[in-house]
Amino acid sequence: LVISGARGEHSTLADVEFSQRLGLNYYITPQHTLRLIASRATRTPSLNEARSNFRFPVENYPIPPTNFISTVWVGNENIRPERITSYEIAYHATLIQKKLSFDLKRYQEIFRDLITLDSNSVINPADPLLGRYEIYDNLTDARVDGVEANLDFSPLPDTRFILSRTSTNIKSENPNISSASLASSAPKHITSLLAINRFSSGVTGSVLFYSVSESNGLGSGALVPGYRRVNLRLAFPLRWPGISAELALVIQNATSNYIDWRLDNIAETQQYISFSAQWD
């Protein structure tokens, strides 16, 4: 089975850009499938990246000139769209009378002309407060190699387990940022385990375990330690004539607090009740 697609778009911030995708699903047997995908895409610069001029007035400054406009950063009208080329090879299997399914994916994503603020600031003698400003530019190239594995097992008609694992390796170049910082800008490993059970009364309970390795997100300010969290959910079905509804009790991060991206951003335990309805 061959699946292909293409898209063209035009923006006042960029020329006409085209994205293409080609996929091939090869059925080795009805239970085993090989998947190959190649794609190319672009990201048009945002209005901020291309046309911004972030500045503010300063009055009564003690050093002449006493009144002036201080510039923090500016856009770049000559900036180019970001480009990505991705490749994927995957294997999917359905076993044990469809009680067990397995999916393994190996992928590579190649990024070109990534847009970042140039920390080699432009000197601005007319601004005695900051003395310089930054400008957006196509400074960064990167390659992301990753592996994803998913195991979906239903030992009983009303019980289901979903185990997922991802491993990511980043290689990147930027004249203003070290390769080590770029390599650690995303977690290398993420693991999740979801257990779902539907009881005889129609009540559904689920437990989600989530583990993320340490990372040093660009702009986060420091290395953020890895964390683990547990989410709990108990849903009660409600039915009225012509209406299907659900009342759910949810507890997020039930075991302990963790740091999310920044050291001063603490994710605490949260509890809430949700209600949803659907008219038949």
C-alpha positions in Angstrom: 0.0 0.0 0.0 1.5 3.3 -1.1 0.4 6.6 0.5 1.6 10.0 -0.8 0.7 13.6 -0.3 1.9 17.1 -1.0 1.0 20.6 0.1 1.9 24.0 -1.1 1.6 27.3 0.8 2.3 30.9 0.2 2.9 33.5 2.9 3.9 37.2 2.8 6.7 36.2 5.1 8.2 33.6 2.7 8.0 32.4 -0.9 5.9 29.5 -2.0 6.8 26.4 0.0 6.1 22.8 -0.7 5.8 19.8 1.6 5.9 16.2 0.4 5.3 12.8 2.1 5.6 9.3 0.7 4.7 6.2 2.7 4.8 2.5 1.9 3.1 -0.2 4.0 4.2 -3.7 3.1 2.1 -6.6 4.5 4.5 -9.4 5.1 1.6 -11.4 6.4 -1.8 -10.3 7.7 -0.3 -10.0 11.2 3.1 -8.4 10.3 3.6 -5.1 8.5 6.7 -3.1 7.5 6.3 0.6 7.1 8.6 3.1 5.3 8.0 6.9 5.3 9.9 9.8 3.9 8.8 13.4 4.1 10.0 17.0 3.7 8.4 20.1 5.2 9.1 23.7 6.0 8.2 26.1 8.8 7.5 29.7 7.7 9.1 32.3 10.0 6.7 33.8 12.5 5.7 37.5 12.4 7.9 38.0 15.5 10.9 36.3 13.8 10.6 38.3 10.6 9.2 41.7 11.5 9.4 42.3 15.2 11.0 45.3 16.8 10.9 44.9 20.6 11.9 48.2 22.2 10.8 50.5 25.0 11.2 54.2 25.8 13.7 55.3 28.5 13.4 58.8 30.1 15.5 60.7 32.5 18.4 58.3 32.2 21.5 59.6 34.2 23.8 59.2 31.2 23.3 61.2 28.0 21.3 60.9 26.0 18.7 61.0 28.9 15.7 60.2 26.7 16.0 57.4 24.1 14.5 54.2 22.8 16.1 51.0 24.0 16.0 48.0 21.6 16.0 44.4 22.9 15.6 42.4 19.7 14.5 42.8 16.1 13.2 40.5 13.4 15.0 39.7 10.2 13.1 40.3 6.9 15.7 38.1 5.1 15.3 35.1 7.3 14.7 31.8 5.5 12.0 29.1 6.4 13.2 26.2 8.6 13.4 22.9 6.7 13.0 19.4 7.9 13.6 16.0 6.2 12.5 12.9 8.0 12.8 9.2 7.5 11.1 6.4 9.3 11.2 2.6 9.2 8.8 0.7 11.4 7.6 -2.9 12.1 4.1 -3.7 13.4 2.8 -7.1 14.6 -0.5 -8.3 15.9 -0.3 -11.5 17.8 -2.2 -13.9 20.1 -5.6 -13.4 18.4 -5.2 -9.6 18.4 -4.6 -9.6 22.2 -1.1 -8.4 21.7 0.3 -5.8 19.3 3.8 -4.5 19.0 5.2 -1.5 17.1 8.9 -0.6 16.7 10.0 2.5 14.9 13.4 3.9 14.0 13.4 7.4 12.7 15.8 10.2 11.7 14.9 13.9 11.4 17.3 16.4 9.8 16.7 20.1 10.5 18.2 22.9 8.5 18.2 26.7 9.0 16.6 26.6 12.5 15.7 30.1 13.7 17.2 31.4 16.9 18.2 34.7 18.4 21.8 35.5 17.6 23.6 36.1 20.9 26.4 37.9 19.0 24.4 41.0 19.5 24.4 44.0 17.2 26.2 47.0 18.9 23.9 50.0 19.3 25.8 53.1 20.5 22.5 55.1 20.6 21.3 52.9 23.5 23.4 53.5 26.7 21.2 51.2 28.7 21.7 47.9 26.8 24.3 49.0 24.3 23.3 46.2 21.9 20.4 44.2 20.6 19.8 40.7 19.2 18.4 39.7 15.8 16.8 36.5 14.6 18.7 34.4 12.1 19.0 30.9 10.6 21.8 29.7 12.9 21.2 26.1 13.8 21.3 22.7 12.1 20.3 19.5 13.9 19.8 15.8 13.5 17.6 13.8 15.7 17.9 10.0 15.8 15.3 8.1 17.7 13.7 4.8 18.5 10.1 4.3 19.7 8.6 1.0 20.9 5.0 0.4 21.9 3.5 -2.8 23.4 -0.3 -3.1 23.7 -1.6 -6.1 25.6 -5.2 -7.1 26.4 -5.0 -10.3 28.6 -8.8 -10.0 29.4 -11.6 -8.4 27.4 -11.9 -5.5 29.9 -8.2 -5.1 30.8 -5.5 -3.4 28.7 -1.8 -2.5 29.3 0.1 -0.1 27.0 3.9 0.2 27.5 5.8 2.8 25.5 9.5 3.7 25.4 11.4 6.3 23.4 15.1 7.0 23.1 16.4 10.2 21.4 19.8 11.4 20.4 20.4 14.9 19.2 23.4 16.2 17.3 23.3 19.9 16.5 25.5 22.9 15.6 25.1 26.5 16.6 27.9 29.1 16.7 26.6 30.5 20.0 25.6 27.3 21.9 27.8 24.3 22.8 27.1 21.0 21.2 26.7 19.4 24.7 23.9 21.9 25.6 22.1 21.2 22.3 22.5 17.4 22.8 20.8 17.6 26.2 18.1 20.1 25.2 15.5 17.2 25.2 15.1 14.1 27.4 17.0 11.1 26.0 14.5 8.6 27.4 10.8 8.7 28.1 8.9 5.6 29.4 5.2 5.3 30.1 2.9 2.5 31.3 -0.9 2.8 31.1 -3.2 0.2 32.7 -6.9 0.4 32.0 -9.7 -1.8 33.4 -13.5 -1.7 32.8 -15.4 -3.1 35.7 -18.7 -5.0 35.4 -20.7 -1.9 36.4 -19.2 0.0 33.5 -16.9 2.0 35.7 -13.5 2.5 34.1 -10.3 2.9 36.1 -6.8 3.8 34.8 -3.3 4.3 36.1 -0.6 6.1 34.1 3.1 5.9 35.1 5.4 8.3 33.3 9.2 8.5 33.6 11.3 11.2 31.9 15.1 11.5 32.0 17.0 14.7 32.8 17.3 17.5 30.2 18.6 21.0 29.7 16.0 22.8 27.6 17.3 25.8 25.8 16.3 28.8 27.8 15.4 26.8 31.0 18.5 28.2 32.7 19.8 24.9 34.3 19.8 21.2 34.1 16.4 19.9 35.0 16.5 16.5 36.8 14.5 13.6 35.5 11.2 12.8 37.2 8.4 10.3 37.5 4.7 10.9 37.9 1.6 8.8 38.4 -1.9 9.9 37.1 -5.1 8.2 38.4 -8.5 8.3 36.8 -11.9 6.8 37.8 -14.8 7.3 35.4 -18.5 6.6 36.0 -20.8 6.2 33.0 -24.2 8.1 33.2 -27.0 7.5 30.8 -30.3 9.4 30.2 -32.6 9.0 27.2 -30.7 10.1 24.2 -27.6 11.2 26.2 -24.4 9.3 27.1 -22.4 11.1 29.8 -19.4 10.4 32.0 -18.3 11.8 35.4 -14.6 11.3 36.1 -12.3 11.8 39.1 -8.8 12.6 38.1 -5.6 12.9 40.2 -2.5 14.1 38.4 1.0 13.6 39.8 -0.4 11.6 42.6 2.9 10.5 44.2 5.3 13.5 44.5 6.1 17.0 43.1 8.5 17.4 40.2 10.3 20.1 38.3 8.9 20.9 34.8 11.4 22.5 32.4 12.6 25.3 34.9 13.8 24.8 38.4 11.3 27.3 39.7 8.3 25.6 37.9 7.1 23.0 40.4 4.4 20.6 39.3 2.3 19.7 42.3 -0.5 17.1 42.8 -3.8 18.2 41.2 -7.3 16.8 41.7 -10.3 17.6 39.6 -13.6 16.3 38.5 -14.6 16.3 34.8 -18.0 15.9 33.1 -18.6 15.1 29.5 -21.8 14.4 27.6 -22.7 13.2 24.1 -26.1 13.4 22.5 -27.0 10.2 20.6 
